[in-house]
Amino acid sequence: MINDYSTLQAAVAAWLSRADLAARIPDFIQLAEARISAEIRVRQMDAALSGVLANYQATLP
């Protein structure tokens, strides 16, 4: 079970099965976090607004 950062690193190391990449595991985790964060959407990230378009542009508050 992965319940903290060190067990996450150990799980990634076991999955990789490559000792030469062990030093890069924190980079892999950081890249995965960035990708997940960019793709995930939650309700708090959405906002509704209304306005008038002029030349295909709208002024945002």
C-alpha positions as CSV (number, residue, x, y, z in Angstrom):
1,M,0.0,0.0,0.0
2,I,1.3,3.4,-0.9
3,N,0.6,5.8,2.0
4,D,3.5,8.3,1.9
5,Y,6.2,9.6,-0.4
6,S,8.8,7.1,0.5
7,T,6.5,4.1,-0.2
8,L,5.5,5.8,-3.5
9,Q,9.2,6.1,-4.5
10,A,9.7,2.4,-3.6
11,A,6.7,1.4,-5.6
12,V,7.9,3.3,-8.6
13,A,11.4,1.7,-8.2
14,A,9.9,-1.7,-8.1
15,W,7.8,-1.0,-11.2
16,L,10.8,0.3,-13.1
17,S,13.1,-2.6,-12.2
18,R,16.0,-0.4,-13.3
19,A,18.6,0.6,-10.8
20,D,20.1,3.2,-13.2
21,L,16.8,5.3,-13.0
22,A,16.5,5.3,-9.2
23,A,17.9,8.8,-9.0
24,R,15.3,10.1,-11.5
25,I,12.2,8.7,-9.5
26,P,11.5,12.1,-7.9
27,D,11.5,13.7,-11.4
28,F,9.1,11.0,-12.6
29,I,6.7,11.7,-9.7
30,Q,6.8,15.4,-10.2
31,L,6.1,15.0,-13.9
32,A,3.2,12.7,-13.2
33,E,1.8,15.2,-10.6
34,A,2.0,18.0,-13.2
35,R,0.3,16.0,-15.9
36,I,-2.5,14.8,-13.6
37,S,-3.0,18.4,-12.3
38,A,-3.2,19.7,-15.8
39,E,-5.8,17.2,-16.9
40,I,-8.0,17.0,-13.8
41,R,-10.9,19.3,-13.5
42,V,-13.0,19.9,-10.3
43,R,-16.1,22.0,-9.9
44,Q,-14.2,24.7,-8.0
45,M,-12.1,25.3,-11.1
46,D,-15.1,26.1,-13.3
47,A,-16.7,29.6,-13.4
48,A,-19.8,30.8,-15.3
49,L,-20.1,34.3,-16.6
50,S,-22.1,36.2,-19.1
51,G,-21.3,39.1,-21.3
52,V,-21.4,40.7,-24.7
53,L,-19.0,39.7,-27.5
54,A,-17.6,42.5,-29.6
55,N,-15.4,41.4,-32.5
56,Y,-15.3,37.9,-30.9
57,Q,-13.8,39.2,-27.7
58,A,-15.3,39.7,-24.2
59,T,-14.1,41.7,-21.3
60,L,-13.6,39.5,-18.2
61,P,-13.9,40.8,-14.7
